[in-house]
């Protein structure tokens, strides 16, 4: 299987992996630092070695998907020419050093019968939840339930809970005592309304199927509007929802795609609070990490030359490699947007040299527009005169390089998982330096959820029991005991 599994690596092997990552990222930093919208203004194609240009020039999107982004060992790959060893080495290194995002078990697709409804969740828990989120809350919820049982947790705290989909599944679906913390009061209000809607749906199910065996009491999640700071202790995370047992509360922290510093806050609370016995965190939005403060966390990575990950690199690490590869395979007409936006940048800077990389509100159905039509709409969206005179010959010359633009973007995307790997590896090393036990597991299908690596840490070793966290539960949706909630 391409990539490296964080599990099974010794502390020294993880440290050596960090060394290798910083060296490789420093070597290819010009590609990672580049903005694709500056392809023409900064002449990015000429940044590449001439031998790379010759190998990549003229490749269409499906060929790029197979030859450049195709995983080593996936079918027979026939190159139309002899590729330079440096380019082949880049591809091999990118896959060899990145944490694998492929789950270590095979499971039938839960969306095989209906692409919008998970067959692994009962109907009440699917309402208002998109397929991606259905998959995520089920997989993370089941892992948290197992981790809670293994660590003797008395309370789960879902940090950055949004509309509470994960909290509802863990509490009303899996019987956990859950506190749900969200910084946006509007989302908290929405979550409370969805709680009541779910309770009504469960009551209808109870009347429809009275033969369902009654289980123990089910608790609605307790929602709190609270901002969690990564640099200060949040006492709300530790307050028990009911009388704590002898010896005090045992809290498990979790966050599903906790944005930026919020993931860091979970780790710091885990390290400094005796009450927190475990954490299961899935991070995202790495570009929102504080600098310094959010990265690096570990002493080891902080001491490495080339460790710096500026905003552009962290932003690139949030792209979806699997999804983009599929778009290349299908020759998606939307790929044209890269080239059109880069051409628009040349016109913007010609009119307003001081205006660099302005945000352009989405232009619908780009692939159906002529390039000059796109430019005119783009100019209007950035506050410039859409009737500016255009050099049509220059624009058509840019459009003729569409495949080059896509090839350069594909190179950057090939390297992006190395940035995510270094960020997550730094977190693993940080927890180990504090004396705790930490692992990183690919939990979600990467095709559905690109940020699919969950960081699991405990205060005491779980030994062989840890393997239970990786297993997939049976193929049928769980029946929810329809007892009265409290």
N, C-alpha and C positions, 0 to 999 in steps of 0.2 A: 504494500500500500504506500503510495507516495506521501512524503511528509514525515514528520517526526511526532511521535506520541509523547506528551508530557509525562504520562504515567510510565513508570519503570525507569525513568532517568534519575540517576543519583544527583545529589547536590552539586558535586563537582562537574558532572556532565551538563547540568543546567547552566552553571557558570561558564563553561567552555562554549556552550551554544550562544550565550550572550556575547562573548568575545567575537565569535564568527559572524554573528548578525551585524554587529557594529562595523566590522571591517567591510562586509559586503555592501551595506547601506552607504558607507562613505565612498566606496568605489563607484556606485551608480547614482550618487546623489543628484547630479545634474538632470537625469531623466525624471527622478521623483520630484525634484523642485519645480519642474516646468509646469506651466499652465497650458492646457491644450488650446485654449482660446487665443494664445499667443503664438500659435504654430507658424503663422505667416509674419507677424510683426517682429518676432524674435528669431525667425528662420530656424525652427527647431529641427527640421530634417537634417540640416548640415551639422547639427550637434552630434549625430551618430557617425561612427566610423564608416568609411566608404564601403568596406566589405559588408557591413550590416545593411547599408542602403541597397546594395545590389541584391542581397538575399531577400529583402522584404519588399522591394519595389515591384509593384504590379500584382501582389497577392490580393485576392479578393477576400471578403470577410470569412466565408467558410474555410478557405485555405489558412487564414490566420488562426482560426479556432483550432484547426487540426495540427498545424505545424508549429505554432508558437505557444498557444495556450493549452494544447492537448496534454493531458497528464502522461508522464512516462509510463510505458507499459500498456497503455490503452489502445490496443489494436496496432496494426502495421502502419507506420508513417513513411510515406515516400516523398522525399524532397525533390523538387524539380531541378535543383542545382546543388552543388556542394556548399553547405553553409559553413561560415567561418567557425573555428573551434571556440572563439570567444563568445559568440552568440549562443552556440549549443551549451557552453558552460554556464552562461547566464540562466538559461531555461532549467538546466539540471539543478543548479544551486538554488534557484527560487523555490523549487518543489522540495528539495532535500532538507532545507533549513526551516521551512514553515511548519507550524503545528498543523497536523492533519485535522481537517474539519469533517471528516467522514466518520459517522458513528461506527463503533466496533461491532455492530450486530445488524443482521438483516431483518427487516420487518415489512410485511405487506403494506402497501400504500393505504393510509387511512382515508384518502380521497379518491379511491379507485371507482367507487360507485357514484359519488356525487362530488364534483370538484369544489363545491362551496360548503360542504358539511362533513366534518370529521366523523367517521364511523366509530371513533373511539370515545366520543363524548355523547352523553344523552342530550336530547333536544333542548331542555331548558338552559343548559350551559352554552349552547351554540348561538342563542339569540343575541343580536347586536354585536356579534364577534366575527370578524373576518377570518377566513381559513388560516392564514398565517398565524394569527393570534390564538385560534383554537388549538393548533398544533403546539404552540409555545406554552400556553397555560397548562395544557395536559401534561406535557413532558416535564416541565419544571415543577409543577404541583406534585406529581408523583415522586420526583426525586426528593423534594422537600419533606414529603410525608415519610419516606424511608429514612432520610437523614434525621428527622425528628425522633422517630422510634429508636434509632441506633444511639442517639446522644441523650435520650431522656429529656428532650425539650418540653417545656410546659407552655411556651407561647412563641408563635411565629410573628415577626414584624416584617411586613411588606413595605419597603421604602421606595418612594417614587411610584406609588401604586396607580396613578392616573384615574381611570374610571372604575378600577377595582375588579377587573375581570379575573385576574389571578387570585386575588383575595377571596372572592366569592367561591371559586372552585375549591380552594384549599379549605375554606371554612364549611360551607354548605355542601360541598361535594365529598371532601375527604375527612371532615370531622375535626379539623385542627382549630385551635384557639388562635385567632388572627387579629392583629392590630394593623391597620392600613394607614400609612402616613404619606400625605401628598401636599406639596407646597402651594398648589393652586386651589383656592376655596371653591371655585366653580366646578372643578373636577370632583371634588369631595361631595358637593351637593348632587352632582350627576350620579356618582357612585351610590349614594344612599337611595336615590330613586330607583336605580337598577336593582338594588337589593330587594326592595319591596316588590318590584315586578317579578323577580325570580321567585320570591316566596309565594306569590300568588300562583305562578306556574307550577311550582312543586305541590301546592295544595290541590290544584286541579288533577295533577298526576296521581296524587294520593286517593282522591275520590274515584278516579278512573280505574285504578289498579289497587283496590283495598287489600288484595292478597299479598302485596309486597311486605316482606318481613320488616317489622319496625326495628330501627336501630336505636342507639343512645341519643342523647340530646345533641342538637346541632345549633351552633352559635353563628349568628350573623357576624361578619367582620365589623370591628369597631374602627370607624373612620376618624382620622384626626387631620386637621389642616395645620401643617407644621413644616417650616423650612429646615432642612438638615444641612448644617455647615460641615465641610470636610475638615475644618481646622479647630472646631470646638465640640465639646461633648453635648449631645442632645439627650437630656434626661428623659424625654418622652419615650425614647426607644426602649428604656429599661423599666418604665412603670408597668406593674402587672395589671391585667384586666380583672383579676379576681384574687382572693387571698392566696399569696404564694405558699407553696408547700414548705415543710421544714427544710432548712438549708437554703431557702431563697429561690427566686425564679431562675429558670434556665431558658435563655432566649436564643432563638435561631433567627438570624437576619437574612433576608433575601431581597433581591431586586431584579426585575426582568427588564433588561436594557436600561439600567440606571445610567442616566446621562452624565457624561463628563466626570466631574469631581464627586458626584454622588456615589459612584462605585468605589472611589477612594475613601469616602466617608464610611462606607460599610466596613472596609478592611481595618480602618483605624479604630472604629468602635469595637470591632472584634478583638483587636490586639490589646486595647487598654481597659476593657470592661470585663471583670470576672464573670458577670452574669451571662455574657454572650458566649455560648458553648460551640456555636457553629455558624458558618456563613455559606450561602450559595448565591453567587452573584454573576449575572450576565451583563457585561458592560457594553457601551456603545458611545457614539459621538466623541471619539478620542480628541477631536480638534478643540473641544471645549474644556480640556484639562488645563488647570492652572499651570503656568510656567514661571517660576518653579513652584513646586508643591504637589502637583498631580502626577508628574513624571520627572525624573526617576524617583522611585520610592526606596529601592534597595541600595545599600551601601556599595554593593558590588558593581551594579550598573552605573551608579553615580561616579565611580572611579575609572570608568572605561573611556579612552579617547574615541571620539566619533559617536558618542552616545546621544548627541543632540537630535531631537526630533521636532523641527519647527512646525508651525501650523499646517503648511502645505502637505507635509508628509503624513501628519496625523489625520488630516482630512481625507487623503487618498486611501488610508487604511480602512475607511468606512465603506468603500465601494464593494459591490457584489460581484466577485470574480465569476462564480458559477452562472449567474444570471446573464452577465455580459457575454460569456462564452456561448451561451445558448442563443443569444441575439446574433452573434456572429455566424453561428451555424445556420440560422434561419435567414441570414442576410436581411435582417430587419431594416425596413426603409427608414426607421428612426435614427439609424446610425449617421445619416446625412447631417444631423444637427451639429455634430462636432465641426464639420467643415464649414457649414454656413455661419456658425457662431464665430469661428476664427476669421472668416472673411469679414464679418460685421465689425470685428475689432479693428481691422485695418481702416475701415471707413470712419469709425468713431475717432480714431487717433489722428486721422488726416484732418477731420473737422475740429476736433478739440484735443490737442496733444496732451493736455494735463488730465484728461479723463481716461483712466486706465481700469480695465476689467470691471465695468459697471454691471450690476445685476440686471438681467433682462427677463422680464416677466414672460412666462411660458407662451410660446406662439403655437397655436394648434395646427396639427396636420402639416408639419414642416415639409414632409416628403412630397406633398402635392404642390408646393410652391416653387416657382422659379426663384433663382438665387436673388435676383434684384427685388422680387416681391418680399422675400424674407428680410432683406436689408432695409427696405422702406418701413416695414412693420417694426423691426428692431430699433431703428432710429427714433421712431415715435415713442417707443417704450422707455427710452433713456432720455427723453426730453429734447431731442434734436429734430431738425426740420426733415420730415420724410421725403421732401422733394429735392434734397441735395443732389447735384449732378453726380452721376455714378460712372465710373470707368468700366463699362460692361466687358470689355476685353480682359481686363485684369481680374474681374470677378469670375469670368468663365475659366481663366487660367487657374484660379484658386480651386474652382469646382473640379477641375480635371485631376487635382491632387487628393481627391476625397479618400482614396484607399491609403494614401500615405498618412493622412491625419489619423485614420482609424488604426493603422499599424503602430504609430507612435503612442497613441493612447493605450493600446494593448500591451506594449512594452512596460509602460508605467504600472498598468494594472497587474501584470505578472509579478512585479516587485512588491506591490502593496501589502500582501499577506505577511511579508517579512517584518514590516513595521508593526502590524498588529501583534505578531508573535513576540517581538521585543518588548512591547508594552505589557503584554500578559505575562511574559517570562519575568519581567521586573517585579510584578506583583507576587508571583510565586516565590521568588527569591527573598522579597521583603518579608513575607510571612515565615519562611524558613529561618531567616535571620532572627526573628523574634522567638524562635523555638517551637513553632506550631507546625501542624501537618497540613499540607496543601496539595491539591491535584487539580488538573484542568481536563475537563471531559467535553468532547463534542456531543452536545445533547440534542440539538434539533437537526432536521434535514437542511443542509446548506442551500439546497434549491429553494426552500421555503423561507429560510431565515439565515441570511449570511453571517450575522453576528451570533454564532451558535455555540461558542465555547463557554461553559459554566465553570467558574472558579469555586471549588469546594474546599473549605478549611475547617478543621476541628481542633479543639484544645487537647484531646487525647487521641492516640492512634486508633483507627478502626480495624486495622489488619485485613484479614480476608473478607470481613463483612463489607468493606468498601466496594467490592465488586458488585454487590447487590444494587448499588446506585446506578450502574450502567445498564442493567438489564431492562428490557422492554416488558411491560406487563402483558397479560393475555390480550387476545385480539378483539374481545367484545367490550363494548362500553360498560363502564361501571354502573351498576344500579345504585341510585342514591337512596338510602334509607329515609323514608318520608316522615320522620317524626317531627313533632312540633319544635320549631326553633326557639331559642331563648334570646 
